[in-house]
């Protein structure tokens, strides 16, 4: 088995953060659907703005809200307006299909598949 990229949201902007929440990253439901991410799925988050990286799980924000909310310990690693790359992986014997990778604009709206 090998670890392959499954999903990627490229250049999402942090809209909110809450250190007092129990953890996770909440993402606009529309972006979850476009990138093939699911609620409670494990993701790695890379902060392009400051270089911080962490692992958490996904929650859903309302569809077309544009929200990307970082909670818990991850909220100490970013600020609203920071640019993130959010990725998920899967274990496979061989890559059978290309990963779903999306680019979003500064308002966290889907732009195109990468």
DRENTOR-76652 format. One record per atom (N, C-alpha, C, O): x, y, z. Coordinates in nm, 3 decimals. Layout:
N
R     east    north       up
R        X        Y        Z
...
! end
This chain:
114
R     east    north       up
R    0.084   -0.118    0.000
R    0.000    0.000    0.000
R    0.088    0.125    0.000
R    0.195    0.128    0.061
R    0.040    0.225   -0.070
R    0.107    0.354   -0.077
R    0.009    0.463   -0.034
R   -0.112    0.447   -0.044
R    0.064    0.573    0.012
R   -0.018    0.688    0.049
R   -0.021    0.784   -0.070
R    0.082    0.834   -0.114
R   -0.142    0.809   -0.121
R   -0.161    0.898   -0.235
R   -0.244    1.019   -0.194
R   -0.328    1.010   -0.105
R   -0.221    1.131   -0.260
R   -0.305    1.248   -0.241
R   -0.446    1.216   -0.289
R   -0.463    1.163   -0.399
R   -0.546    1.246   -0.208
R   -0.686    1.223   -0.243
R   -0.756    1.354   -0.278
R   -0.829    1.362   -0.377
R   -0.733    1.457   -0.195
R   -0.805    1.584   -0.207
R   -0.715    1.700   -0.169
R   -0.625    1.687   -0.086
R   -0.742    1.815   -0.233
R   -0.665    1.935   -0.200
R   -0.750    2.059   -0.226
R   -0.812    2.073   -0.332
R   -0.750    2.148   -0.128
R   -0.807    2.282   -0.146
R   -0.689    2.377   -0.141
R   -0.621    2.388   -0.040
R   -0.666    2.445   -0.252
R   -0.548    2.529   -0.268
R   -0.583    2.676   -0.249
R   -0.669    2.731   -0.317
R   -0.514    2.739   -0.154
R   -0.521    2.882   -0.126
R   -0.652    2.928   -0.062
R   -0.703    3.036   -0.093
R   -0.707    2.844    0.027
R   -0.823    2.887    0.107
R   -0.779    2.996    0.204
R   -0.665    2.995    0.252
R   -0.867    3.088    0.232
R   -0.838    3.196    0.326
R   -0.910    3.168    0.458
R   -1.028    3.133    0.460
R   -0.837    3.185    0.568
R   -0.898    3.172    0.700
R   -0.994    3.289    0.718
R   -0.956    3.405    0.704
R   -1.119    3.257    0.751
R   -1.219    3.362    0.776
R   -1.245    3.382    0.925
R   -1.277    3.493    0.968
R   -1.230    3.276    1.004
R   -1.257    3.282    1.147
R   -1.162    3.187    1.219
R   -1.109    3.094    1.159
R   -1.142    3.212    1.349
R   -1.069    3.117    1.432
R   -1.129    3.121    1.572
R   -1.182    3.224    1.615
R   -1.119    3.007    1.643
R   -1.176    2.997    1.777
R   -1.091    2.899    1.857
R   -1.105    2.778    1.843
R   -1.004    2.952    1.942
R   -0.917    2.868    2.022
R   -0.993    2.787    2.125
R   -0.944    2.683    2.169
R   -1.111    2.830    2.165
R   -1.186    2.764    2.271
R   -1.275    2.651    2.222
R   -1.341    2.585    2.303
R   -1.277    2.625    2.092
R   -1.353    2.513    2.036
R   -1.267    2.388    2.049
R   -1.146    2.399    2.066
R   -1.327    2.270    2.042
R   -1.255    2.145    2.071
R   -1.159    2.101    1.961
R   -1.096    1.996    1.977
R   -1.144    2.172    1.854
R   -1.052    2.134    1.748
R   -1.122    2.134    1.614
R   -1.241    2.162    1.606
R   -1.050    2.103    1.510
R   -1.102    2.086    1.374
R   -1.086    2.209    1.287
R   -1.047    2.317    1.333
R   -1.117    2.190    1.160
R   -1.125    2.300    1.064
R   -1.261    2.286    0.995
R   -1.291    2.183    0.936
R   -1.340    2.389    1.003
R   -1.472    2.388    0.939
R   -1.460    2.459    0.805
R   -1.406    2.569    0.797
R   -1.512    2.395    0.701
R   -1.495    2.442    0.563
R   -1.632    2.447    0.495
R   -1.716    2.359    0.516
R   -1.653    2.548    0.414
R   -1.775    2.561    0.333
R   -1.811    2.426    0.269
R   -1.728    2.365    0.202
R   -1.934    2.381    0.289
R   -1.981    2.252    0.238
R   -1.961    2.239    0.086
R   -1.930    2.130    0.038
R   -1.977    2.346    0.013
R   -1.960    2.343   -0.133
R   -1.816    2.306   -0.168
R   -1.793    2.228   -0.261
R   -1.719    2.360   -0.095
R   -1.578    2.327   -0.121
R   -1.548    2.183   -0.082
R   -1.467    2.116   -0.147
R   -1.612    2.135    0.024
R   -1.595    1.993    0.062
R   -1.642    1.902   -0.051
R   -1.574    1.806   -0.087
R   -1.757    1.932   -0.106
R   -1.811    1.851   -0.216
R   -1.722    1.857   -0.339
R   -1.693    1.755   -0.400
R   -1.677    1.977   -0.375
R   -1.593    1.993   -0.495
R   -1.458    1.923   -0.481
R   -1.401    1.878   -0.580
R   -1.406    1.915   -0.358
R   -1.274    1.855   -0.337
R   -1.280    1.710   -0.288
R   -1.176    1.648   -0.267
R   -1.400    1.657   -0.271
R   -1.417    1.517   -0.226
R   -1.368    1.497   -0.083
R   -1.314    1.391   -0.050
R   -1.388    1.596    0.001
R   -1.359    1.583    0.145
R   -1.488    1.557    0.219
R   -1.595    1.602    0.176
R   -1.479    1.485    0.330
R   -1.597    1.451    0.409
R   -1.583    1.501    0.552
R   -1.472    1.516    0.603
R   -1.696    1.527    0.615
R   -1.693    1.563    0.756
R   -1.624    1.454    0.836
R   -1.642    1.335    0.809
R   -1.546    1.494    0.932
R   -1.471    1.406    1.023
R   -1.348    1.342    0.957
R   -1.278    1.264    1.021
R   -1.322    1.374    0.831
R   -1.203    1.321    0.763
R   -1.078    1.392    0.814
R   -1.079    1.512    0.839
R   -0.972    1.316    0.828
R   -0.843    1.371    0.870
R   -0.782    1.451    0.755
R   -0.783    1.407    0.640
R   -0.729    1.570    0.789
R   -0.661    1.654    0.690
R   -0.533    1.712    0.749
R   -0.520    1.729    0.870
R   -0.440    1.741    0.662
R   -0.323    1.819    0.696
R   -0.348    1.960    0.646
R   -0.401    1.980    0.536
R   -0.309    2.057    0.726
R   -0.328    2.198    0.691
R   -0.191    2.264    0.687
R   -0.113    2.254    0.781
R   -0.162    2.331    0.577
R   -0.035    2.401    0.557
R   -0.066    2.550    0.546
R   -0.139    2.591    0.456
R   -0.011    2.629    0.635
R   -0.032    2.773    0.633
R    0.075    2.835    0.545
R    0.192    2.843    0.584
R    0.037    2.880    0.427
R    0.129    2.940    0.331
R    0.182    3.073    0.385
R    0.295    3.112    0.355
R    0.102    3.142    0.462
R    0.139    3.274    0.513
R    0.255    3.269    0.611
R    0.345    3.352    0.605
R    0.253    3.170    0.702
R    0.356    3.168    0.806
R    0.434    3.037    0.818
R    0.525    3.027    0.901
R    0.400    2.936    0.737
R    0.476    2.811    0.738
R    0.430    2.708    0.839
R    0.483    2.596    0.840
R    0.334    2.740    0.925
R    0.285    2.640    1.022
R    0.212    2.527    0.952
R    0.149    2.545    0.848
R    0.222    2.408    1.012
R    0.154    2.289    0.960
R    0.092    2.214    1.077
R    0.149    2.209    1.185
R   -0.027    2.157    1.055
R   -0.089    2.075    1.158
R   -0.187    1.977    1.095
R   -0.225    1.990    0.979
R   -0.227    1.880    1.176
R   -0.324    1.779    1.136
R   -0.449    1.796    1.221
R   -0.440    1.820    1.341
R   -0.565    1.785    1.158
R   -0.691    1.796    1.230
R   -0.797    1.719    1.153
R   -0.764    1.635    1.069
R   -0.924    1.746    1.180
R   -1.032    1.681    1.106
R   -1.130    1.787    1.058
R   -1.128    1.901    1.105
R   -1.215    1.749    0.963
R   -1.302    1.843    0.892
R   -1.442    1.848    0.953
R   -1.499    1.747    0.994
R   -1.495    1.969    0.959
R   -1.636    1.994    0.986
R   -1.691    2.079    0.873
R   -1.614    2.136    0.795
R   -1.823    2.087    0.862
R   -1.885    2.159    0.750
R   -1.945    2.291    0.795
R   -2.016    2.299    0.895
R   -1.916    2.395    0.718
R   -1.982    2.525    0.730
R   -2.096    2.528    0.628
R   -2.098    2.445    0.537
R   -2.191    2.621    0.642
R   -2.300    2.628    0.545
R   -2.251    2.642    0.401
R   -2.151    2.707    0.373
R   -2.324    2.578    0.311
R   -2.291    2.580    0.168
R   -2.291    2.723    0.115
R   -2.382    2.801    0.142
R   -2.187    2.756    0.039
R   -2.168    2.886   -0.025
R   -2.147    3.000    0.075
R   -2.163    3.117    0.041
R   -2.110    2.966    0.199
R   -2.083    3.070    0.300
R   -1.945    3.132    0.280
R   -1.922    3.247    0.319
R   -1.853    3.056    0.218
R   -1.716    3.103    0.203
R   -1.634    3.091    0.330
R   -1.520    3.137    0.335
R   -1.691    3.030    0.434
R   -1.622    3.023    0.563
R   -1.518    2.912    0.567
R   -1.541    2.801    0.519
R   -1.403    2.944    0.625
R   -1.300    2.847    0.663
R   -1.261    2.886    0.804
R   -1.189    2.984    0.826
R   -1.309    2.808    0.901
R   -1.290    2.840    1.042
R   -1.196    2.739    1.106
R   -1.221    2.618    1.103
R   -1.088    2.788    1.164
R   -0.989    2.703    1.230
R   -1.016    2.707    1.380
R   -1.029    2.814    1.439
R   -1.022    2.590    1.442
R   -1.058    2.579    1.583
R   -0.948    2.513    1.665
R   -0.856    2.451    1.612
R   -0.960    2.529    1.797
R   -0.871    2.461    1.890
R   -0.726    2.505    1.874
R   -0.697    2.621    1.847
R   -0.635    2.408    1.890
R   -0.492    2.438    1.885
R   -0.450    2.498    1.751
R   -0.361    2.583    1.747
R   -0.514    2.456    1.642
R   -0.483    2.511    1.510
R   -0.507    2.662    1.502
R   -0.442    2.732    1.424
R   -0.600    2.711    1.583
R   -0.630    2.854    1.583
R   -0.513    2.936    1.635
R   -0.506    3.056    1.609
R   -0.422    2.873    1.707
R   -0.302    2.944    1.754
R   -0.197    2.953    1.644
R   -0.097    3.024    1.658
R   -0.219    2.881    1.531
R   -0.120    2.873    1.424
R   -0.158    2.957    1.302
R   -0.091    2.950    1.199
R   -0.266    3.035    1.313
R   -0.309    3.114    1.198
R   -0.389    3.236    1.244
R   -0.425    3.248    1.361
R   -0.413    3.324    1.149
R   -0.493    3.444    1.171
R   -0.592    3.456    1.055
R   -0.564    3.407    0.946
R   -0.707    3.521    1.078
R   -0.797    3.548    0.965
R   -0.721    3.619    0.853
R   -0.645    3.713    0.878
R   -0.744    3.574    0.731
R   -0.673    3.627    0.614
R   -0.555    3.543    0.571
R   -0.507    3.558    0.458
R   -0.506    3.455    0.659
R   -0.395    3.367    0.620
R   -0.440    3.273    0.507
R   -0.557    3.236    0.498
R   -0.345    3.235    0.423
R   -0.370    3.145    0.311
R   -0.332    3.003    0.349
R   -0.222    2.979    0.399
R   -0.424    2.908    0.326
R   -0.402    2.768    0.362
R   -0.407    2.676    0.241
R   -0.474    2.705    0.142
R   -0.336    2.566    0.253
R   -0.353    2.451    0.164
R   -0.402    2.338    0.254
R   -0.340    2.309    0.357
R   -0.512    2.275    0.217
R   -0.574    2.169    0.297
R   -0.573    2.042    0.214
R   -0.625    2.040    0.103
R   -0.513    1.933    0.269
R   -0.499    1.810    0.191
R   -0.542    1.688    0.272
R   -0.535    1.686    0.395
R   -0.588    1.587    0.199
R   -0.621    1.457    0.257
R   -0.558    1.350    0.168
R   -0.537    1.370    0.048
R   -0.529    1.236    0.229
R   -0.461    1.127    0.159
R   -0.544    1.000    0.171
R   -0.638    0.992    0.250
R   -0.508    0.900    0.090
R   -0.571    0.768    0.102
R   -0.467    0.660    0.076
R   -0.369    0.682    0.003
R   -0.489    0.544    0.135
R   -0.402    0.428    0.116
R   -0.455    0.345    0.000
R   -0.571    0.303    0.001
R   -0.370    0.321   -0.099
R   -0.408    0.242   -0.216
R   -0.291    0.157   -0.261
R   -0.175    0.190   -0.234
R   -0.321    0.048   -0.331
R   -0.214   -0.029   -0.394
R   -0.157    0.049   -0.512
R   -0.035    0.057   -0.528
R   -0.245    0.105   -0.593
R   -0.206    0.185   -0.709
R   -0.304    0.301   -0.725
R   -0.421    0.291   -0.687
R   -0.255    0.409   -0.780
R   -0.340    0.524   -0.804
R   -0.437    0.490   -0.916
R   -0.395    0.463   -1.029
R   -0.567    0.493   -0.885
R   -0.668    0.456   -0.984
R   -0.734    0.577   -1.049
R   -0.781    0.570   -1.162
R   -0.737    0.687   -0.977
R   -0.794    0.810   -1.032
R   -0.718    0.930   -0.980
R   -0.658    0.924   -0.873
R   -0.722    1.038   -1.054
R   -0.652    1.159   -1.013
R   -0.719    1.218   -0.889
R   -0.841    1.207   -0.872
R   -0.640    1.279   -0.803
R   -0.700    1.343   -0.685
R   -0.786    1.462   -0.726
R   -0.766    1.522   -0.832
R   -0.883    1.496   -0.640
R   -0.967    1.614   -0.661
R   -0.894    1.732   -0.597
R   -0.887    1.744   -0.475
R   -0.839    1.817   -0.681
R   -0.766    1.934   -0.634
R   -0.836    2.058   -0.688
R   -0.858    2.071   -0.809
R   -0.869    2.149   -0.597
R   -0.940    2.270   -0.640
R   -0.863    2.395   -0.600
R   -0.790    2.396   -0.500
R   -0.880    2.498   -0.678
R   -0.827    2.631   -0.649
R   -0.945    2.718   -0.610
R   -1.050    2.714   -0.675
R   -0.927    2.798   -0.504
R   -1.031    2.892   -0.464
R   -0.976    3.034   -0.470
R   -0.854    3.055   -0.468
R   -1.066    3.130   -0.479
R   -1.023    3.271   -0.483
R   -1.016    3.328   -0.342
R   -1.031    3.254   -0.245
R   -0.993    3.456   -0.329
R   -0.977    3.521   -0.198
R   -1.105    3.519   -0.115
R   -1.100    3.546    0.005
R   -1.219    3.489   -0.177
R   -1.346    3.478   -0.105
R   -1.384    3.333   -0.079
R   -1.498    3.304   -0.043
R   -1.289    3.241   -0.098
R   -1.312    3.097   -0.081
R   -1.422    3.045   -0.173
R   -1.501    2.959   -0.133
R   -1.425    3.096   -0.294
R   -1.517    3.047   -0.396
R   -1.440    2.959   -0.492
R   -1.326    2.990   -0.528
R   -1.502    2.849   -0.534
R   -1.440    2.759   -0.629
R   -1.405    2.833   -0.758
R   -1.488    2.905   -0.813
R   -1.280    2.816   -0.805
R   -1.235    2.878   -0.930
R   -1.223    2.772   -1.038
R   -1.281    2.786   -1.145
R   -1.146    2.664   -1.008
R   -1.127    2.560   -1.107
R   -1.061    2.438   -1.043
R   -1.006    2.443   -0.933
R   -1.069    2.328   -1.116
R   -0.994    2.209   -1.076
R   -0.849    2.225   -1.122
R   -0.823    2.281   -1.229
R   -0.758    2.177   -1.042
R   -0.616    2.183   -1.077
R   -0.572    2.052   -1.140
R   -0.455    2.037   -1.176
! end
